[in-house]
Amino acid sequence: MQPDHRPYAPAAEQNREPILQVLQQWFTDPGTLLEVGAGTGQHAAFMAPRMPHLQWLPTDVAEHLPGIEAWRREAAAPNLRPPRALDVQADAWPEGPFRYVYSANTVHILHWPGVEALFAGVARVLESGGRFALYGPFAHDGQHTADSNASFDRSLRQQDPGMGVRDRADLDALAAAHGLSREAVVDMPVNNQILIWRCAPDPGSV
Ligand SMILES: C[S@@+](CC[C@H](N)C(=O)[O-])C[C@H]1O[C@@H](n2cnc3c(N)ncnc32)[C@H](O)[C@@H]1O
């Protein structure tokens, strides 16, 4: 917690700059970005002012909205919209289309039906040619990419057997079932990655 009662996650402060660098490389078109599972709101407050070509809409389950709003007020960025409630399994998704969707550290928290709902929702709201960037720890072909990710996975599953580090192949299969094709896997600090999928462009467009 910040002295002014904004919620604070140390990890979000540590990973925000490397994530921003990747988003600045892949999210270059002007348009609207939907953030799913914005958490404390630190990423939105840091990134929106540094990506002024985007209108940034942070969302999370309702209990997180006051904290995200506190960070938004502090950032005072004209392109950072007021947060909106979005439980990916329970709520109506905001009206798209969105050029981009960004989500960090959500798919190991969501149970698998929630992950399915996330990809179905992303595919519904993304405009053609739009991109979805997902940050977090991921396994590859059934293997954890680091001991730290294996122990993180074990601790998640001990807390709740429905949570856990997801395998890239499972996410790619889910994405493909919704018409999203993977464009990139970007290695990030501390054994995390950003996975990027693209919604097929309209025939005839770039
Ligand atoms: C580990 S936190 C990550 C927060 C932030 N993105 C970050 O990286 O610091 C996981 C987030 O997923 C959100 N979440 C959990 N279940 C959700 C659901 N069904 N729909 C939308 N968000 C959900 C939580 O409220 C929480 O903010």
The ligand as a MOL file (V3000), in Angstrom:
LIG
                    3D

  0  0  0     0  0            999 V3000
M  V30 BEGIN CTAB
M  V30 COUNTS 27 29 0 0 0
M  V30 BEGIN ATOM
M  V30 1 C -1.7690 -12.0620 -9.9490 0
M  V30 2 S -2.9280 -10.7720 -10.2310 0 CHG=1
M  V30 3 C -2.1590 -9.8680 -11.5540 0
M  V30 4 C -2.4740 -8.4080 -11.5100 0
M  V30 5 C -1.7250 -7.5350 -12.5220 0
M  V30 6 N -2.1030 -7.8460 -13.8750 0
M  V30 7 C -0.2470 -7.6700 -12.3760 0
M  V30 8 O 0.4200 -8.3310 -13.1730 0
M  V30 9 O 0.2760 -7.1110 -11.4040 0 CHG=-1
M  V30 10 C -4.2560 -11.6260 -11.0370 0
M  V30 11 C -5.4250 -10.7320 -11.3540 0
M  V30 12 O -6.4200 -11.4900 -12.0380 0
M  V30 13 C -7.6760 -11.0270 -11.5930 0
M  V30 14 N -8.7160 -12.0330 -11.8150 0
M  V30 15 C -8.9250 -13.1770 -11.1490 0
M  V30 16 N -10.0290 -13.7930 -11.5980 0
M  V30 17 C -10.5450 -13.0100 -12.5770 0
M  V30 18 C -11.6850 -13.1170 -13.4170 0
M  V30 19 N -12.5300 -14.1570 -13.3240 0
M  V30 20 N -11.8910 -12.1420 -14.3270 0
M  V30 21 C -11.0450 -11.0940 -14.4250 0
M  V30 22 N -9.9440 -10.9430 -13.6450 0
M  V30 23 C -9.7010 -11.8920 -12.7250 0
M  V30 24 C -7.4600 -10.7740 -10.1090 0
M  V30 25 O -8.4790 -9.9660 -9.5650 0
M  V30 26 C -6.0900 -10.1310 -10.1070 0
M  V30 27 O -6.1460 -8.7440 -10.2270 0
M  V30 END ATOM
M  V30 BEGIN BOND
M  V30 1 1 1 2
M  V30 2 1 2 3
M  V30 3 1 2 10
M  V30 4 1 3 4
M  V30 5 1 4 5
M  V30 6 1 5 6
M  V30 7 1 5 7
M  V30 8 2 7 8
M  V30 9 1 7 9
M  V30 10 1 10 11
M  V30 11 1 11 12
M  V30 12 1 11 26
M  V30 13 1 12 13
M  V30 14 1 13 14
M  V30 15 1 13 24
M  V30 16 1 14 15
M  V30 17 1 14 23
M  V30 18 2 15 16
M  V30 19 1 16 17
M  V30 20 1 17 18
M  V30 21 2 17 23
M  V30 22 1 18 19
M  V30 23 2 18 20
M  V30 24 1 20 21
M  V30 25 2 21 22
M  V30 26 1 22 23
M  V30 27 1 24 25
M  V30 28 1 24 26
M  V30 29 1 26 27
M  V30 END BOND
M  V30 END CTAB
M  END
